Amino acid sequence: MRIRLMLAVVFTGFACLLLAGCQAKDNEVPESTFKSLLKLTASDAADEDSFGLSVAIDGAYALVGSPGADGSGTNQGAAYLFLQSQGGLDGWGQVKKLVAEDAADGDVFGVAVDISGENAVVGAGAANSPKTHAGAAYIFYRNQGGQDNWGQVKKLLASNANDEDGFGFAVAIDGETVVVGSDGADGGGANEGAAYVFYRDQGGVDNWGEVVKLVSGNPEDDNQFGYAVDVIGDVVVVGSPGEDGAGADRGAAYVFSRDLGGGDAWGVMAELAASDAEDSAYFGTSAATNGTLVVVGSAWDDGSGTNRGAAYLFAKDQGGVDNWGEIKKLVASDTHDSDLFGYDVAVYGNYIVVGAGWSNGGGTERGQAYLFAKDEGGADNWGEAQRLRASDGSNKDWFGFSVAIDGSYIVVGATGEDGEGSERGATYIFKKI
């Protein structure tokens, strides 16, 4: 079964998805504490918008996806851009609502977002162009249409798009490179999945053109390769959570290097798997990299119970030059069944953030996020430093469904937060003190 179908029952008001406070560990105050700063909501929030289902941050900008936003129809989707200095120091006020120029019902624009410098990418994984639910992704540039206007400059499509590909359910951008996941792409079977790399100026000045299509080294039906993607510099990581491995649905992740196998060939540098792989763990449901580290979520890992979740940390040159070796399995200190710890992950410098949107967090599915720090608990230990919660958490907020970190800020989405209605969604910003 495709993983997105498993999650559909969670979003009772968002059927087309298919498809602020903090708490220190054991009441200790770690050396680097992130405090709750503020709560972000959409300026035009409405019921079942799912604001916060995706989040991203880069420098002074935070981008939040709201794929259930109706626009002029139903579930057309939107993404909201916030600026650190808008409204004063650390005001993080909304400066732009991004929508697709050709928005249509059911596109779920905003199901995935990312931002890098003056460019942002927003996925619309259920868009019907050019085929039914083939999916699309959109590039926005800061000064397109005027200074700080953040106008659309390009609509990205897969070169071989087909029905139900889900192109755009995962997106990533770094500089002038964009990666778009298409976990429903069939390849030679069904739902094998793919990921596409685009460059700016490919095919013309300021044209974002497709460079290469990435696929699994072990193509099989329902691999869902491309369910998660990330890119930084010359490194791309792609999650393939449905790969069987030596069992069933154990999952895998792949690390690609830009010039491996030739200029811009993006060859496979490593195939990653959990050291304690188990069936139906779906290793690869999330993935993040900073270039020398890769974090891979395995949200259905059972641990000592059922679906507690885990995340695995790999380092370049661990075990040999250019070998990506596992150095740590991350788990929550207060793990419980069905937390789905690791459904989203983020890494920046010496910090890793792991979301567990279904953890109880003092209630029922309020959600939590976990901060891990290098040297916490010993040299190179990557220990849990802090648990993050919403300052106004309520049941079924799913705080931690999405996470991002950059510099001194952590962003956490709570896509089920009701606000003044039902599942409008919210996002919380934490700042390092």
FENPEHU-V464927 format. One record per backbone hydrogen bond with DSSP energy under -1.0 kcal/mol. NH is the residue of the N-H (numbers start at 1). CO is the residue of the C=O. E is the energy in kcal/mol with one decimal. If there is no record, write none. Layout:
# FENPEHU-V464927
NH CO E
NH CO E
This chain:
# FENPEHU-V464927
5 2 -1.3
7 3 -1.2
10 7 -1.4
12 10 -1.2
14 11 -1.9
17 14 -1.7
18 15 -1.3
21 389 -2.0
23 387 -3.9
27 24 -1.7
28 25 -2.2
35 431 -3.0
37 429 -2.8
38 429 -1.3
40 427 -4.1
45 42 -1.3
48 422 -3.2
49 46 -1.2
50 423 -1.8
51 424 -2.0
52 65 -2.5
53 50 -1.7
56 63 -1.9
58 61 -2.6
61 58 -2.1
62 82 -2.3
63 56 -2.7
64 80 -2.4
65 54 -2.7
66 78 -3.0
68 49 -2.5
69 66 -1.9
73 70 -2.2
77 69 -3.4
79 98 -2.0
80 64 -2.9
81 96 -3.1
82 62 -3.0
83 93 -2.5
84 60 -2.7
86 83 -1.4
88 85 -1.8
91 84 -1.2
91 88 -2.6
92 84 -1.9
93 83 -1.1
95 81 -3.0
96 81 -1.3
98 79 -3.8
103 100 -1.4
106 74 -2.4
107 104 -1.6
108 75 -2.2
109 76 -1.9
110 123 -2.7
111 108 -1.7
111 123 -1.0
114 121 -1.9
116 119 -3.0
119 116 -2.0
120 140 -2.4
121 114 -2.7
122 138 -2.2
123 112 -3.1
124 136 -3.2
126 107 -1.7
127 124 -2.0
134 131 -2.1
135 127 -2.7
136 124 -1.3
137 156 -1.8
138 122 -2.6
139 154 -3.0
140 120 -2.7
141 151 -2.5
142 118 -2.5
144 141 -1.6
146 143 -1.5
149 146 -2.0
150 142 -3.1
151 141 -1.2
153 139 -3.0
154 139 -1.3
156 137 -4.1
161 158 -1.2
164 132 -3.0
165 162 -1.3
166 133 -1.8
167 134 -2.2
168 181 -2.6
169 166 -2.0
172 179 -1.9
174 177 -2.4
177 174 -1.6
178 198 -2.6
179 172 -2.7
180 196 -2.4
181 170 -3.0
182 194 -2.8
184 165 -2.5
185 182 -2.0
189 186 -2.4
193 185 -3.6
195 214 -2.1
196 180 -2.6
197 212 -2.7
198 178 -3.0
199 209 -2.3
200 176 -2.0
202 199 -1.1
202 207 -1.2
204 201 -1.2
207 204 -2.0
209 199 -1.9
209 207 -1.1
211 197 -3.6
212 197 -1.2
214 195 -4.0
222 190 -3.1
223 220 -1.3
224 191 -2.3
225 192 -2.1
226 239 -2.5
227 224 -1.7
227 239 -1.0
230 237 -1.8
232 235 -2.4
235 232 -2.1
236 256 -2.1
237 230 -2.3
238 254 -2.3
239 228 -2.9
240 252 -3.1
242 223 -2.9
243 240 -1.7
247 244 -2.0
251 243 -3.5
253 272 -1.8
254 238 -2.6
255 270 -2.8
256 236 -3.3
257 267 -2.6
258 234 -2.0
260 257 -1.4
262 259 -1.9
265 262 -2.2
266 258 -3.2
267 257 -1.2
269 255 -3.4
270 255 -1.6
272 253 -3.9
277 274 -1.3
280 248 -2.7
281 278 -1.1
282 249 -2.1
283 250 -2.1
284 297 -3.1
285 282 -1.2
285 297 -1.2
288 295 -2.1
290 293 -1.6
294 314 -2.4
295 288 -2.9
296 312 -2.4
297 286 -2.0
298 310 -3.1
300 281 -1.6
301 298 -2.1
305 302 -2.2
309 301 -3.5
311 330 -2.1
312 296 -2.7
313 328 -3.0
314 294 -2.9
315 325 -2.3
316 292 -2.6
318 315 -1.5
318 323 -1.2
320 317 -1.3
323 320 -2.2
325 315 -1.7
325 323 -1.1
327 313 -3.2
328 313 -1.3
330 311 -4.0
335 332 -1.0
338 306 -2.5
339 336 -1.2
340 307 -1.8
341 308 -2.0
342 355 -2.7
343 340 -1.6
346 353 -2.1
348 351 -2.6
351 348 -2.3
352 372 -2.3
353 346 -2.7
354 370 -2.3
355 344 -2.8
356 368 -2.6
358 339 -1.5
359 356 -1.9
363 360 -1.3
366 360 -1.1
367 359 -2.7
368 356 -1.5
369 388 -1.9
370 354 -2.7
371 386 -3.0
372 352 -3.0
373 383 -2.4
374 350 -2.1
376 373 -1.6
378 375 -1.6
381 378 -1.9
383 373 -1.3
385 371 -3.3
386 371 -1.5
387 23 -3.2
388 369 -3.5
389 21 -1.8
393 390 -1.3
396 364 -2.6
397 394 -1.1
398 365 -1.8
399 366 -2.4
400 413 -2.4
401 398 -1.8
401 413 -1.1
404 411 -1.9
406 409 -2.3
409 406 -2.1
410 430 -2.3
411 404 -2.9
412 428 -2.5
413 402 -2.6
414 426 -3.2
416 397 -2.7
417 414 -1.9
421 418 -2.0
425 417 -3.8
426 414 -1.2
427 40 -2.3
428 412 -2.9
429 38 -2.7
430 410 -2.8
431 35 -2.6
432 408 -2.7
433 33 -2.9
